[in-house]
Amino acid sequence: MDKWKNRLMYGGIAGGILFLYYLTVNVLLDIDFSNKFINFIQFLPVITLLVFSMVKGTKKYFGDNNISYSEAFKHGFFICCIAYFIGHLADWIKMSFLGGREEAGESLYNMLYDTQGYEIAEQSSEIIQLFTTPLSLLLYLFISAIVTSIIVAVIVAAFTKKENPF
């Protein structure tokens, strides 16, 4: 199997599962993630799926051959990045087009109003509107996919590499 086909297949499958997961949890059920424990619990299956797809895709492509750390990192990074980006498109759709943007801005405004006062909340609401446009949210999604993929790939590559000790 071609390297990119492998990456797209495992990243796409994991991304599709994550998309359905986020669509169900964030959009349809509309669970409040302000509680840090609930947020942590929601994040565990995501990381588990990303790690599983990275390990499975890397092992499937390379088999029992020796894998350098850089090859394991690159392969895992692209699988994770594709899966993360596809999976979080449900959040982007919610935030951009289904009213999530106003909800997020309103909750942030209320929090700032309660802690900092009226002036700070008013000034911040203008800035919030700039940073919650669909294009800026898509840019944030792209950057967070890259950063998350780097962090997860660094850790997973340490365990999936197979180098000849001699």
N, C-alpha and C positions, 0 to 999 in steps of 0.2 A: 504494500500500500504506500502511496506517495506520502511524504511528510506532511504536506499542507492538507491533503485529504483527511489524514488522521487527526490533525489539529482541529480542522473544521468540523469533523464528525463528532469527536468527543466534546469539543467546546460547544457545538451547536446542540447536542443532546442535553448536556448539563445546563446550557442557557435556556433551552426550552422548558426544562423542568423548573428552573428558577423563575422563569417568566410566569408560569402557571402558579407557582408558589406565591410570588409577590402579588399577582393578580388576585388570588384568593384572599391572602392575608391582608394586604394593604388596601385594595380597591373594593372588593366585595364585602369583606367582613368589617372593614374600617376600624381596625383595632388601634387603640391609643397606645403609642409607643413612648409616652413620656416617662413611664416607669422603667428604670434602668434594668431591672431584673427581667421584665418581659422583653425588652429590647435585646438583652443578652441571650435569652432562650430562643428568640426568633433568629438570631444570628448563627447559632450552632448548626442547624441543618444546612445552612448556606455554605459555611466553611467545610463541613463534612463532604458535601457534594462536590465542591471545587477540588478539594484534595483527592477525593476518590477518582474523579474524572482525570485529573492530572496524572496520578499514579497509573491508572488503568491505560490511558492513552500512551504514556511513555513506555510502559512495559509491552504493550501490544506492538508498538512500532519497532522498538529496539530488540525485543525478545530477550534472550539470555546473553546477548553480546555485551561487551564492555561499553559503558556509557561514561563519558567525561562529565564533570560537574557542569561545564558550560553548555554542553548539549542537553543535559537533563533540565537545566534552568531555562534555556531557550524554548524547548518543547513545552514544558510546563507553563511558562509565561504566556505563550500564545493560546494554549488551551484555556487557561484561567481568564485571560483578557477577553476572549471571545464569549465565554460563558457568562462572565460578569456583566459585560455590555448588553448582551441579549437579555439576560435575566432582569436587569434593572430598567429595561425599557418600559415595563409596566409602571414603575414609579415615575418615570419621566412623563408618560402619558397622563397619569393621574395629576401630577403637579402642573403640567403645562396646559392641559385641556379639560380636565374634569373638576376644576374648582379647588384643587389642592393648594394652589399658589395663594389664593385668598385666605384659606384656612391657616396656612403656615405663617403668612404675614400678619394675620389677626392675632394668632397666639403669641407670636414674637412681640408684637406691639403691646399686648396686654401684659406680658412679662416685663418688658422695659418700663411700661407705665407704672407698674406696681413697685419696681425696684429703683428706677432712676428718675421718674417724674415725667411730666407732660412734654417738656421741651425736647428732651433726649428721645422720647418715643416718637414724636413728630418728625424730627430730623432723621431718625433711623428708618421710618416707614418709607421715606423717599428713596433711600439707598436700597432698602429691601426690594422695592419694586424694580430697580435696575438689575439686581442680581437674581431675580426670579423670572426673567423672561425665558421662553422656551429655548432660545439659542444659548443663553448663559447656563441654563440647567443641563443642556446637552454637553456643553463644554466641561462642566463640573463632572458629569457622568463619565466622560472620556478620561479625564484626569484621574478620577477616583478608581476607574478600572485599571489604569496603568499602575498606580501606586499600590493598590491592593494586590494586583498580579505579581508585582515585583516582590512584595513582602512574602506572599504565600509561596511563590516559586523558589525563592532563596531557601526557605525552610524545607520544602518538599524535595528539592533537588539534592539536598544533603543526604536524604534517605534513599533516593532512587538511583543515585549514581552507582556504577559498578566499574571499578578500575582494577586492572590486573596489578596485584601487589608486587610482582617481580618484573 
